[in-house]
């Protein structure tokens, strides 16, 4: 039985708390949040104790610390947990600064503790099937990856201002998926973007509509299209074209009902948001890490995966500013 401490009782923390409590090999022992009522409500729901960071890290019975707090706290909490010899799960990103991520990961390496970054889409059954089919050579060699990722609506302007922007907040998941599916690091990033959805996003200095092209040394490419608006629901599709065929993951629909009448044929809309679309992925993510900790080995998104995805995000930002392709390696 693994004793887990949850740092952060907001929306994503609540998802992880429920999955931790439901896992047969886990016990949610502690909850911490700067907003005391949220911590208390979540702890009471799952029979945990509200505690501060010092208490949590001093407790030798705590095996795993799950970091689901605000982005600007991630790196500090990772380092503190690593120095306390705890296994660590952390939601993306590690930090918004490449230099800070590098120093944080150096502390983790020195401590020798496991660190998983929460790129949950890798654990969606359809996405995982896509990746395993690619590795099995079912469509020959990969040539072009096309990722469509569109939110049903824009986040509040207050969130946009602290999120790190579209590329670091939203596209970072797509950068991770592109790396995972290409199985090769991109050497060139070209981005084009606009603010078309919400004038407040533009006023905050961000964009909400983007196309990013990644090119690898081998010539393989990935094209990512993003929007903060999709009137029909949460749009999550991936297509991989190879030398011998194509693989695709389509949207998960609200139901499989299809109505066929004289006026036409109507299917259902995609599920509304990420909490629905990736509910199973979040459960699988936790289960994978728990199994890896039990075995002492396993495959999961590492601190380096977090670093590389952020590097691509920064390269996209640099490309947007210069209007030219940017080599990610030039930013390190």
N, C-alpha and C positions, 0 to 999 in steps of 0.2 A: 504494500500500500504506500503510495506516494503522498506526502503531505504538501499541499500547494498553498502559496500565498498569492493573492491577487492584488496588484497595485493598479487601481483605477476602476471605479464603479460606474462609469458612464455607459453609453450605448453598447460599445464593443465589449467592455468589461462584463456587462450583464450576459452577453452571449457566451463568453468564455466561462463565466461562473456557472451557468447552467450546464455546460458540457463537462466541466470538471466534476461537478457534483453528481452527474449522471454516469460518469465513467467508473466501472467496477474496481479499478485499481488506483483511484484517486480519492482524496479527501480534501475539500476546501477548508483549510484551517484558519486562514486570516484574510481579511479584506482591509485595504487602506485606500483612502481617497481624501483629497483636500476639502471636499464638501461632505461634512460629517453625516448629514441625513441620508445621503446616497449610500455611503459606506454601511451605515447602520441598517438600512432597509435591505440591502443585498446580503449582509451577514446574517440577519435574522431569517431571511428566506431559506438559506442553505445551512443553517446551524454553524456558522463560522463565528470568529471573534474579530472585532474591530481593533486594530493595533497600529502603532506608528512604525516607521521603517526600522528604527533601532531595535525595537522589540522583535520584529519579524526576522531580521538578519542575525540576531543573537540567539535565536531558537535553533538549536542543533537538529531538531526533528524536522525542520522544513527542508524538503528536497528540491523543490522547484519554485521559482518565482516567475509569475506571469505578469508582464508589464503591458498594461493597457491604458496608461495615463496619457496626458498631453505630450505631443511630440517633443517639446523643448525639455522634457524631463527624462527622455529615454536613455540618453547616453550616460547621464549621471547615475541613474538607477541600475543600468547594466553593469557599470563599473563597481558600484557598491555591492551588488549581488555576487559578482565574480570574486571580489576580494573576500566575501563571506563564504566562498566555496559552494555556491548554489548553482544548480542547473537553471538556465534562463530561457524563457520564451519572451519575445518582444514583438509587438506589432510594428509594422513598417511606419516610417523609416527609423533607422538608428538615430539620425540627426539630419538637419538640413545643411550642415557644413561637411564637406568631404574631409577636411583636416580633422574635424572633431570625430568623425566616424573612424578614421584611421587610428587616432590615439585611443579611442574606446576599444577597438578590436585588438589593439596591442595589449591592453590590460587584460582582456579576455584570454588571449593566447598565453600570457604570462601565468594567469591563474589556472589554465588548463581545464576550464569548465565547458560543458556543452552550451551552445547558443543557437537557438532557432529563431529566424526572422519570419514574421507572419505573412508570407505570400500564399494566402489560402487557396488561390485558384489552382495551384498545382495539385490540390487534393480533391478537386471536383472530379467525380467519376468519369465524366465525358472528356475532360481535359487530360486526365491521367491516361485514359484509353488512347487518346490521340497521340500523346507522347510515346507510349509503349509501342504503338503501331509504327510510328516513325522509326524508332530504334530497331524494330524488327525488320525494317526494310520493305514494308508492305507497298510503298509507292516509289521504290527506288531511292535515289538521292534527293534530298530536300533542295528546292530551288527558290521558292518564294512563299513567305508567310504573310498572310493578310489578317490583321486583327481589327475588328470593329468594336469599340467600347463607348457606349453613350448612356449617360445618366438620364433618368426621367425628368430631372429638374435641377436647377442650380442651387448650390448651398447658400446659406446666409452670407451677406457681405462680411460680417464679423469673422466668420470662419475662413473665408478666402484670404483675409489679411494676415492670418497666422498659419495658414496651411502650407506655405512654401510655394503655392501656385499650382496650376494645372499639371505641369510635368512632374513635379515632385510629389504631388498629392494623389492624383488620379492615374496619370499615364505610367507612373512607376510600376503599377501592377502589370501593365502591358509590356513595359521594358523587361520585366522579369520573365514573363511568358515568352517573349521573343527570344531571349537568351536561352531559355530552357528548350525551346523547340528547334532553334537554329543549331544548337549544340556547338556554337562558335561565337567568340566575342566580336561584336561589330567594331569596325575600325573607322567608320565614318557615319556621322549623324547629320541629317538635314531636316530642319523643321520650318513649317509655315503655319501661322496661326492668326486668329482674329478674335475680337470680342463681339459676338453677334447675339448672344442670348440675353445678357443683362448689362445695362450701362454701368451699374454699380461695380461689376467685375472689372470693367475697363478702368473705372475711376480708381480702383484699388491697385492698378498696375498689372492686372493679370489678363489672361485670355480664356476663352471658353470653347473654342472650336479650333481643332488642330489636325494637321497631317504631318507625320514624322516618318522619314525613310531611313532605315538602318542598312548599311552595307558591310559585309564581311570580307576578309582578305581573299576568300575562295570565290567571291562573287555572289554568294547567297545573299538574299535581301529579305527584309521585313518591312511592311508598310502598316502603320498604325493610324487609324482615324478615331478621333475623340470628339465628343460634344457633351456639354452640360445639359442638353435638352433632347429628349426623345418623347414626343407626345403619346407614343403607343406603349411605353413601358421601358424596362431596363434592357438595353440592347447589348448582348454579349455573344459575339460570333467570331469564330476563327476558321480560316481556310488555309490549308497547306498544300501547295502544288509541288509535285515531284516529277522525276524523270519518267515514272511509270504510272502516274495517276494523281489523284487528289484525295485528301482527307478533309472533312469539315465537321465542326461542331456548331449546331444551330441553337437558337434561343430555347430556353425552357418556357413553356407556355403555362398560362393559368390553369388550363385543363386541356385535355386532348379532344374535346368536342369540336366537331366540324359540322356546320349547318349547310346543307345543299338544297337550294330552292330555285325557283324560276329566275329570280333576280341575280343569282350568282352563288358562289361557294364562299363561306365565311369561316375562318379559323379564329381561335382565341388570341388575345394579346399576350406578349411576354410577361412573365412575372414582374411585379412592380419595382422591386429594389433588391439590393445586394443581400439583405438579411433573409429574403426568401430564396433568391437564386443560389446563394452559396451556403445555405444552412448545413447541408450535408458535408460540404468541403470543410467547414469549421470543425465539425465533429471528427472527420477523418484526419485533419491536421493534428489535433490533440492526440488522437489514438496513435498516429505515426510517431510522434515525439515520445510518448510514454513507452511504446515498444522499443524504440531506439535506446532510451535510457535504461530499460530493463536488460537489454542485450549488450549494452556498452558500445553499440555501433548502429548505424542506420543512415539513410539518405534523406536529407531534409534541407530546406533553404538555410544557408549559413550566414554568418556575418559578412563574409566576402560577397555573397549574393546580394546582400543589402547594399554593400559598397558599390558593386558594379551597376546595379539598377539606378542608384543615385548619380553615379558618374554619367550614365546615359541621359538622365534628366537634366543635369547641368550642361551637357553637351548640346542638348536640344535648346536650352535657354540661350546658350552662346550663339548657336546657329540662327536663332530667331533674331537676335540683336544685330548680327553681322550680315545676315542674308546669304551666308555661305556654309558649306558643309564643314563640320568640326570633327577632328580626331579626338575621341574621348581621352586617349593616352596623353594628349597635350595638356590636359587639365590637372594631371597628377604632379 
